[in-house]
Amino acid sequence: MVLRYGTLYGAGTAYARTGATGQAVLAGRLPLPEGAAGITSFLHVEDAVGAAVAAVESDATGVFHVTDDEPAPAAQWLPHYARTLGGPAPRTVPAALAPRLLGWFVAHQLTAARGVANGRARTALGWKPGRPSWRDGLGAE
């Protein structure tokens, strides 16, 4: 069995206030590329633990996406995250400059990534996220 976790947030992650992403947002160093259509599927770390327990207790096999229920474009989640942290609104930069400013991976996540669904994990593992939306906890730890 393989569990493919979404982008983890919560205590001890990069998205915690003291984590690398949290600190970059608070310092205004994580800009929003124009369009910001990249879709992120988030998952709270406590929900990741619950999915691991469900997987160990299950006879299911295969690959499972373990995420919350609301994949979100960067244009929605990044401004929300900045507000929740009490940081400045992310400035907008031309999408063509994003790879040079942010590196390929971060630029891809913010502009072109595709979200995933957790339906198979819900059905086969009998698991569901305790925080079904990133809106209920991203930046609030």
C-alpha positions as CSV (number, residue, x, y, z in Angstrom):
1,M,0.0,0.0,0.0
2,V,1.2,3.5,-0.8
3,L,-0.2,6.6,0.8
4,R,0.4,9.8,-1.2
5,Y,-0.1,12.6,1.2
6,G,-1.2,16.1,0.1
7,T,0.8,19.2,1.2
8,L,1.1,18.8,4.9
9,Y,0.3,21.7,7.3
10,G,0.0,22.0,11.0
11,A,2.5,22.0,13.9
12,G,6.1,21.1,12.8
13,T,5.5,21.6,9.1
14,A,6.8,24.3,6.7
15,Y,3.3,25.8,6.8
16,A,3.4,26.3,10.6
17,R,4.0,30.0,11.6
18,T,7.6,29.1,12.5
19,G,8.1,26.9,9.4
20,A,10.0,28.0,6.3
21,T,6.8,28.8,4.2
22,G,5.2,30.5,7.1
23,Q,8.2,32.7,7.7
24,A,8.5,33.5,4.0
25,V,4.8,34.6,3.9
26,L,5.2,36.7,7.0
27,A,8.2,38.4,5.5
28,G,6.4,39.0,2.2
29,R,8.8,36.8,0.3
30,L,6.3,34.4,-1.3
31,P,4.8,36.2,-4.2
32,L,1.8,35.1,-6.2
33,P,2.5,34.5,-9.9
34,E,0.0,36.0,-12.3
35,G,-2.9,33.6,-12.7
36,A,-1.9,31.5,-9.8
37,A,-3.9,28.6,-11.2
38,G,-1.8,25.8,-9.6
39,I,-4.0,23.5,-7.5
40,T,-2.8,22.3,-4.1
41,S,-4.3,19.5,-2.1
42,F,-3.6,20.1,1.5
43,L,-3.7,17.7,4.5
44,H,-3.4,18.4,8.2
45,V,-0.6,16.4,9.9
46,E,-3.1,14.9,12.4
47,D,-5.2,13.7,9.4
48,A,-2.1,12.1,7.9
49,V,-1.6,10.1,11.1
50,G,-5.2,9.0,11.1
51,A,-4.8,7.8,7.5
52,A,-1.7,5.9,8.4
53,V,-3.5,4.1,11.2
54,A,-6.5,3.3,8.9
55,A,-4.1,1.9,6.3
56,V,-2.3,-0.3,8.8
57,E,-5.6,-1.7,10.0
58,S,-6.9,-2.2,6.4
59,D,-6.5,-5.1,4.0
60,A,-6.7,-2.7,1.1
61,T,-3.9,-2.6,-1.5
62,G,-2.9,0.0,-4.0
63,V,-2.1,3.7,-4.1
64,F,-4.2,6.2,-2.2
65,H,-4.3,10.0,-2.3
66,V,-4.7,11.2,1.2
67,T,-5.8,14.9,1.2
68,D,-8.5,17.1,2.5
69,D,-11.8,17.6,0.5
70,E,-11.0,20.9,-1.0
71,P,-8.1,21.2,-3.5
72,A,-7.5,24.9,-4.0
73,P,-5.8,27.2,-6.5
74,A,-2.9,29.3,-5.2
75,A,-4.9,32.4,-6.0
76,Q,-7.3,31.4,-3.1
77,W,-5.2,29.7,-0.5
78,L,-2.1,31.9,-0.5
79,P,-3.9,35.2,0.3
80,H,-6.0,33.4,2.9
81,Y,-2.9,31.9,4.5
82,A,-1.2,35.3,4.6
83,R,-4.3,36.9,6.2
84,T,-4.5,34.1,8.8
85,L,-0.9,34.5,9.7
86,G,-1.3,38.2,9.9
87,G,1.2,38.8,7.2
88,P,1.1,41.1,4.2
89,A,-0.9,40.2,1.1
90,P,1.3,38.4,-1.4
91,R,2.5,40.7,-4.2
92,T,1.9,39.6,-7.8
93,V,4.7,38.9,-10.1
94,P,4.7,37.9,-13.8
95,A,4.3,34.2,-14.2
96,A,7.3,34.0,-16.5
97,L,9.6,35.3,-13.7
98,A,8.2,32.9,-11.1
99,P,10.7,30.0,-11.8
100,R,13.7,32.4,-11.4
101,L,12.3,34.0,-8.3
102,L,10.9,30.9,-6.6
103,G,12.6,28.0,-8.2
104,W,11.0,25.5,-10.5
105,F,9.1,23.4,-7.9
106,V,7.4,26.3,-6.1
107,A,6.6,28.1,-9.3
108,H,5.1,24.9,-10.7
109,Q,3.0,24.4,-7.5
110,L,1.6,27.9,-7.7
111,T,1.0,28.0,-11.5
112,A,0.4,24.5,-12.9
113,A,0.0,21.8,-10.3
114,R,-3.1,19.7,-10.4
115,G,-5.0,18.7,-7.3
116,V,-6.1,15.2,-6.4
117,A,-9.2,13.6,-4.8
118,N,-9.3,11.5,-1.7
119,G,-12.4,9.4,-2.7
120,R,-10.5,6.1,-3.0
121,A,-8.9,6.5,0.5
122,R,-12.2,7.4,2.0
123,T,-13.9,4.3,0.5
124,A,-11.2,1.6,0.7
125,L,-9.7,2.7,4.0
126,G,-12.8,4.0,5.7
127,W,-10.9,7.2,6.4
128,K,-12.0,10.8,6.2
129,P,-10.1,14.0,7.1
130,G,-10.9,15.6,10.5
131,R,-10.2,18.9,8.8
132,P,-12.0,18.6,5.5
133,S,-10.9,22.0,4.3
134,W,-7.6,23.9,4.5
135,R,-9.7,26.9,5.3
136,D,-10.2,25.5,8.8
137,G,-6.6,25.3,9.8
138,L,-4.0,26.5,7.4
139,G,-2.0,29.1,9.3
140,A,-4.1,28.8,12.4
141,E,-1.7,26.5,14.3
